[in-house]
Amino acid sequence: MIVEYVRYRIMEAERRAEFERAYTVAAEQLDLAPQCVAYELCHGVEEPERYILRIEWTSVEEHEQAFRTGPHFPPFLAAVRPYIGDIEEMKHYERTAVASRAGGAE
């Protein structure tokens, strides 16, 4: 499994609510895509203009080739297209052995 992090900077407060609504729509496609294992969108507390989208993919290849050429990518992209220029980073990462045994808290 691979983890993708997408870091956004949305400066205007009114665009932030629109951004979250857009990702609510886009998330429907992630839920349908077999290549997507899990995802979450986090909003900055100290810096409210910052967002981090974390997506777990089955592999980089499955993300970049199967998802991006499959039926779920066009509606996903259509929902988030207005925010592509707000991306500061979009990278894949491999997990290491350093992790919480509890698996996270709600």
C-alpha positions as MATLAB code, in Angstrom:
seq = 'MIVEYVRYRIMEAERRAEFERAYTVAAEQLDLAPQCVAYELCHGVEEPERYILRIEWTSVEEHEQAFRTGPHFPPFLAAVRPYIGDIEEMKHYERTAVASRAGGAE';
ca = [
       0.000    0.000    0.000;
       1.074    3.568   -0.790;
       0.001    6.793    0.888;
      -0.488    9.920   -1.179;
      -0.436   13.327    0.479;
      -1.865   16.336   -1.300;
      -1.264   19.650    0.449;
      -3.514   22.564   -0.432;
      -3.420   26.225    0.504;
      -6.830   27.881    0.123;
      -6.365   31.530    1.096;
      -9.916   32.884    0.790;
     -12.240   31.789    3.596;
     -15.281   31.571    1.302;
     -13.414   29.193   -1.039;
     -12.663   26.846    1.882;
     -16.322   25.894    2.324;
     -16.615   25.401   -1.448;
     -13.440   23.290   -1.391;
     -14.821   21.009    1.315;
     -18.101   20.630   -0.593;
     -16.151   19.778   -3.755;
     -14.238   17.078   -1.924;
     -17.473   15.674   -0.527;
     -18.534   15.133   -4.147;
     -15.088   13.869   -5.221;
     -14.983   11.436   -2.287;
     -17.936    9.564   -3.745;
     -15.656    8.527   -6.606;
     -12.864    7.503   -4.243;
     -15.351    5.289   -2.407;
     -16.245    3.585   -5.693;
     -12.656    3.131   -6.909;
     -11.196   -0.288   -6.032;
      -7.685    1.216   -6.060;
      -8.516    3.527   -3.137;
      -8.187    1.868    0.269;
      -8.989    4.882    2.475;
      -8.817    8.672    2.551;
      -9.244   11.685    4.808;
      -9.195   15.429    4.353;
      -7.765   17.407    7.272;
      -8.073   21.152    7.851;
      -5.357   23.251    9.500;
      -6.059   24.538   12.990;
      -3.180   26.989   13.407;
      -3.198   27.820    9.691;
      -6.811   27.524    8.494;
      -5.847   28.110    4.872;
      -4.067   24.733    4.824;
      -5.567   21.338    4.019;
      -3.988   17.919    3.718;
      -5.645   15.143    1.778;
      -4.350   11.685    2.667;
      -5.254    8.830    0.317;
      -4.201    5.210    0.709;
      -3.841    3.482   -2.652;
      -3.218   -0.177   -3.420;
      -0.057    0.910   -5.305;
       1.378    3.861   -7.209;
       0.738    2.030  -10.473;
      -2.882    1.292   -9.591;
      -3.384    4.944   -8.682;
      -1.643    6.495  -11.659;
      -2.678    3.985  -14.309;
      -5.866    2.187  -13.256;
      -7.609    4.981  -11.321;
      -6.561    7.814  -13.625;
      -7.672    5.920  -16.738;
     -10.790    4.436  -15.155;
     -14.384    5.604  -14.937;
     -14.091    7.258  -11.521;
     -11.328    9.724  -12.346;
     -13.209   12.096  -14.704;
     -15.955   12.949  -12.167;
     -13.368   13.115   -9.363;
     -11.261   15.562  -11.369;
     -14.284   17.615  -12.414;
     -15.167   18.173   -8.755;
     -11.683   19.286   -7.655;
     -10.428   20.981  -10.838;
     -11.007   24.546   -9.497;
      -8.487   23.820   -6.712;
      -5.621   22.283   -8.677;
      -3.773   25.609   -8.672;
      -3.923   25.596   -4.859;
      -1.852   22.395   -4.560;
       1.516   22.867   -2.875;
       2.557   19.209   -2.845;
       1.239   15.976   -4.319;
       3.493   12.991   -3.552;
       3.367    9.285   -2.777;
       4.987    7.875    0.352;
       5.748    4.387    1.614;
       4.939    3.500    5.185;
       7.735    2.702    7.587;
       7.739    0.391   10.593;
       7.194    3.377   12.899;
       3.469    3.508   13.616;
       0.986    3.554   16.448;
      -0.105    0.126   17.615;
      -3.556    1.546   18.385;
      -4.192    2.458   14.746;
      -5.321    6.004   15.480;
      -8.047    7.634   17.490;
     -11.341    9.151   16.439;
];
